[in-house]
């Protein structure tokens, strides 16, 4: 597995390289946003670790540029852990968000969790269908009425979870536990951002295929 780290803290980069290399990852580093973006374009990576506060091009802008060309999984790092920063990161297309300072073991756990979601390393299962929506978990592809859906890794996993529970309300805690291996925080709105994006992609005309059950969770309905 190849990892690209984009962070201007060279000492931290070296520590991450040593730690992740010891866990069988091949790690490259760049130290500013523009160079990191160029490297991400020219070489294939399995995951990118991206700092927010970077010289030349900040992490949010670099991530938005990446998302115009690639769905490579991205974990954002930042010393600013405010809710608005987290939301901005998820809006830009981040798969996960890790505030500094962090333990190397937690970063490794986050990397493995994101890769499991993105690479579909869990046991393949049969195609799922709910109304006009079809999903292939093994190939990580989804369609609505025969039209391919352009989903991020997180959006795909949310859709798969909701399709498997079609007609039943899935609580926020259940969803957070399944997707992030942790309970949902009452202040964490990242899930709402992903749901909002997914809802628009499933029903751009405004149909309520994906419903929010206020105070409980979310439900996918079978509408043709």
N, C-alpha and C positions, 0 to 999 in steps of 0.2 A: 504493500500500500504506500502510495506517494502522498506526502503532505507538504503543502507550501505554507510557510509562516511569514506573514507580512507585519512586521513590528519594528519600530525604530529603537527599541531597547535591545541593544546587541548582547548585553549580558544575559537578559532573560531568554533571548533567542538561543544562545549557546546552551543554556540549561535545558531548554525544551528539546533541542536537538539531541543532547546526550541522553535525556530520559526516554524520549520516544524511540530513538534508535535502539535502545536496549530492549524495546518491546516490538522489534521487528518492523519498524516503519522506516521508510526512506524519506529524509526531511531536507528541504531546501529553505533558505531564508532570503528575504529582501527587506530593505529597511526604510522604504518610503512607498507611498501609495501608487505613484505613477510606475515605478519599477516593478512593484508587485503585480499591478494590473497587466503590464506587458508580459511578465513571466507567466501569469495565469493563462494568457492567450496563446503563448507559444509552446507550452508543454501541458500534457494531460496530467491532472492531479485527481486523487480520489477525494480529497477534502482540503479546504483552505482555512487556516486560522488567521483571522484578520483583526488587527487593532483598529480602533476607531480614530484615535488622535494621532495622525500621521503627517509628516511633512509632504509638501508638493500636492498631494491629493488625499483628502481625509477618507476614512474607512467607509462612511456612508456613500460617498460619491463613487468610490472604487467598486463597492458592492452593486450599486445601481448599474454601473457600466458592465460589470460581469454578467448580471442577469439579462442584459440585452442579447447576450451571446451564449450563455451557458447556464445549466442548472446544477453545476458542481456544488456539493454541500459546503456551507460556510458557517463557521462558528465565530462570532464577534467577541473580541476582548476589549474591555474598557475600564478605566478607573472611575468613570462616571456611571453610577448604577441607578440613576433616577428613572422613574417610570417613562418619562417622555423620551429618554434616550433608548430604552428598550423597545418602545413602540416604533420609534424611527428606524431602528435596526430591523425589526420584523417587517415593517412596511417596505423596506428596501430589499427584502428577500432573504434575510438570515434564517438559518435552520435552528440555531441555538445561540445563547448569549451567556457569557461568563464574565462576571465582574472581577477586576483586579483588587487586591492580590488573590491568588487562587492556589490551591494545592495541585501539584503535578498529577497526582492520582485522580483528582476530580476532572482535570482536563482530559486525561486518558479515558476515563469513564464516559465523558460527554462525546469524545471522538468515536468511541466504539458504538455508542447508542445511535448517533447520527448516521454512521456507516451502515449499521444494521437496517435502519429505515431506508436509506438511500439505495443500498445495494440489494435489498430484498433477500438477505441471507437466511431468513426464517423459512420454515418448511413451506414449499410451494403448495398452493391450494387451487381448487377449481375456479373458473370464472364466476364472478358475482354479477347479478342483474337485479336492479330495482327500477321498475318502470322502463323508461327509455335509457337509463344509465347502465352502462356495462363496464366492468373492470376486470383486468387480468392481473392478479397479484404477482404471478411469476415473472411476467415481462414488465410489470409496473407501467401499464398503459390503461387509459380510460377513455370512454366515448360517451357522448350524450346524443341520442338519436342518430347514431352513425357518424357523428362528427367527433374527431379526436380532441380531447381536452388537453390543454397546455397547463399542466399542474406542477407546482413545486413539489419537492420531496415531502414536506410537511403536509401540504394540501392533499397529496395522494394518500398518505397514511390516515388522515382525518376522514377522508371519503371512504376508505376501506373499512375503517372502524364503524362508521355510521351505516354503511351498506350491510354489514354483518348483523347490525342491530336494527335493521329497517323496521319502522313502525313503532319502535320503542324509544323512549327518551333516554339519551345517554348523558349522565351527569357530567359536570365539569371535572369533578374529582376523578371519576372513572376515566375520562378522556386524558387528563393530565397524567394519571398513573400509567396508563397504557403507552402514551407517547413520550413521556419525559421521565418515567420512573420516579415521580415525586408528586405530592399532593398539590392541588391548585392553590395558589395564594389569592386571597381576596383582592389584592392589589395588582395581580398579574393579568393584564389585558391582552397579552400576546395572542392567546387563543382566539379572542374575539376578532383580532386582525386577520388571522388565517381563515376563520369562518366567513368573515365578510368577503374576502377575496374569492373563496371557494363558492359562496352563494352566487356571486356575480358571474362566475364562469359557468355554473350549472344552469342558471336562469337569467340571462342578461335582460330578458323582457319583463322581469319582475315577478314571475311566478314563485310561489312559496314552496319550492321543492325542499329546501333546507330551512327548517323552522327553529327559531329560538324559543324555548319554553322558559319564560321569565322565572328566574330564581331557581331553576332546576338544571337545565342543560340544553341539548340540541336533539333534533329528530329529523330523519330523512323520510320523506313520504314518497309513495309510488304514484307519480303522476306521469301519464303518457304525453 
